[in-house]
Amino acid sequence: MKKILFYFFGMMAFTFSASAQGKPAPDADNAGLKLPAGFGALKVAENLGRARHIVVTTQGDVYIKLDRAVNGKGVLRLHDSKGNGKADVITGFGNYGGTGITIKNGYLYASSNTEVFRYKLNDKNEVINPDAPDKIITGLGTGQHPSKSLILDNDNHIYVNQGAYSNSCQEQDRTAGSKGKMPCPVLNDAAGIWQYSPDKLNQTQADGIRYATGLRNVVGFDWNQQTNSLFVMQHGRDQLFQNWPEFFNEKQSAELPAECMYEIKKGDNAGWPYIFYDQIQHKKILAPEYGGDGKKEGGADAINPTVAFPGHLAPDGLLFYSGNMFPAKYKNGAFIAFHGSWNRAPLPQEGYYVVFVPFKGGKPSGDWEVFANGFSGLTEVKNPNDAQHRPCGLAQGPDGSLYVSDDAKGTLYRIIYNGK
């Protein structure tokens, strides 16, 4: 098994002052984060609510989608009027919770768990009429995995995740020994990515195109400009030992299946619920609900992951870095925000960090490494509710800095590079 490696370089706090170019100074304790040498971090804002996905405008303002609206505001706009990196003007609108948010072609897009909205922006990327958005998609399904992440491509399409309302499509969900439904009816309207027009109002799922299937739940995804393709992070299934102790022990259940990054093309099938990816055997394994025993392979028609991570880390954010602030090794590579596990017992819970995967020519070019850690505030997480902060969303600032949201206590972090 590949061990989870933590690359903590230069765990000292940086005390750089703001540069002549207006780069903000990191907090004295690097906002509590452990980062590679030369990097610093600051808290842009705190106690915002359950901050999910984020987007940064070309002016440096940050829009945040809250999982639950706070005081009738589900979308926040953060502005730094003093140029010190701290948000001192916070406004909001949109009385709905949710996860997805992005900007494209003069519009801000934001999602609840059932709908997608569009807001017209002015030339300063400010929302013109926050109380009257266009409703472009409505009536989407909810269930166990309700978040509707979204992204737009370069050809005027919007992509929305529809998570599975099941763990593994059993006849009796999350029940020991219960067989899988065949064929799995969840795949008809969930467990995939749907493609829509961003310009047509009041679309339903029937108006969209099922772009990819066999994806249990995708929260983090991004459009890779190098490959001009969609990349997604899938949350793998749960309860292998609890439901199938004759095939899996507790340790295997804690480590399997992989949390997978996939490059997605139209018509792709990632194989859920019939298979899962085993990152230890490096194989697609037939799910026990469908006759698997932990060794039988399956999914001949299913795509292989681009990168396979240890199980149950909960990848909630994905960002391909295109900035120039960070050293050259980070250019075009992928940052992933792992929200943190709840079901790796009896092993310690894992995740609660941001990792980096180097890419070259649109393909991974090296092993993944932990880039930013310390969000949980704990040396070992046993109970996820004890974690002080849990990474969720990722965004790149116009200067190339990296923003990270936290949906536990609502902190927004900004990571900058001050090294040579």
Secondary structure, 3 states (H helix, E strand, C coil): CCCCCCCCCCCCCCCCCCCCCCCCCCCCCHHHCECCCCEEEEEEECCCCCEEEEEECCCCCEEEEEEEEECCEEEEEEECCCCCCCCCEEEEECCCCCCCEEEECCEEEEECCCCEEEEEECCCCCECCCCCCEEEECCCCCCCCCCCCEEECCCCCEEEEECCCCCCCECCCCCCCCCECCCCHHHHCCCEEEEECCCCCCECHHHCEEEEECCCCEEEEEEECCCCEEEEEECCCCCHHHHCCCCCCHHHHHHCCCEEEEEECCCEECCCCCEEEECCCCEEEECHHHCCCCCCECCCCCCCCCEEECCCCCEEEEEECCCCCCCHHHCCCEEEEECCCCCCCCCCECCCEEEEECEECCEECCCCEEEEECCCCCCCECCHHHCCCCEEEEEECCCCCEEEEECCCCCEEEEEECCC
